Amino acid sequence: MINNILKIIFLFLFLSCANDNTAASDNIFDQSLFGIQGNLNIITWNIENFPKEDELTIDYLVETINLMELDIIALQEIRNTDSFNQLVNKLGDSWVGYRAGNGNYQELSYLINTERINYEQPYTILDQEEYYFAYRAPYVLEFSYNNQNFILINVHYKCCGDGNLNLNDGSDEEFRRLTSSTYLENYITTNFDSDNVIILGDFNDELTDSYNNNIFNVFTDNPDKYRFTDIEMAEQSDPWQYWSFPNWPSHLDHILISNELFDDFNNSNSISNTILIDGELDNGWQEYDFYLSDHRPVGISLEINP
């Protein structure tokens, strides 16, 4: 297993798309091209019902994380505190971990590399509206990097639905996701309007849905204020090479930035990518899905302006 995992050093597949900073997947480089040293490096990763295969899953994760240059990992579906603590301990002294709750539910969590990140203890927001968020209130991490302050918001929206947005049904899955987006955008405008904000996680919906069924309009209707860094991947015609949830297939895991970070993301050394770990395992997706997750991680590496 370890030999398989060690090959992940070659997993970062980058080819700059025309006029954007989103990575494609035709060229293979070493790990320094994702998690670029000197950048702020963050990924979101739904680790399905962690740990799927107990200590084997933990070992896979440790080996994978150690081969990335990462500062913060936003996790979803962490259902066991003891296993999560075991993961943190195996990562070593420079890592700390926080989980939104201590029960057996699919909790939001953070792994933080303290070598370059200063932070405050994470906290939840919009708890009174947790029904719309499938009882997983957004989990906020306030941190500083390179003497600049950031707001990171980890989300896991309600799953499922038929793809059609029903505004007259409060239990409709798409309506609950739309309401989550609306509450979240209002909260950011009220509380973090001039901050460096990154919203990321498993949104359980596609950016490319038709306008009338799109639960992200509250963000995409404001292109001067918000940008999905993974939009070019979502628009690709080859789902296996770009999308974060191949079993459907679809692209459900996203990274959204506020306009305070637009200039940083436009820097030549900034990039956002779906990380194709499964492509570097001997048994490919079957092995990855069995030991790790049904979701791929999505990452952003930001060259932060002084």
Buried (B, 14 or more C-beta within 10 A) or exposed (E): EEEBBBBBBBBBBBEEEEEBBBBBBEEEBEBEBBBBEEBBBBBBBBBBBBBBEEEBBBBBBBBBBBBBBBBBBBBBBBBBBEBBEBBBEBBEEEBBBBBBBEEEBBBBBBBBBEEBBEBEEBBBBBEEBBEBBBEBBBBBBBBBBEEBEBBBBBBBBBEEBEEEBBEEEEEBBBBBBBBBBBBBBEBBEEEBEEBBBBBBBBBBBBBEBEEEBBBBBBBBEBEEBBBBBBBBBBEBEEBEBBBBBBEEEBBBBBBBBBBBBBEBBEBEEBBBBBBBBBBBBEEEBEBBBBBBBBBBBBBBBBBBEE
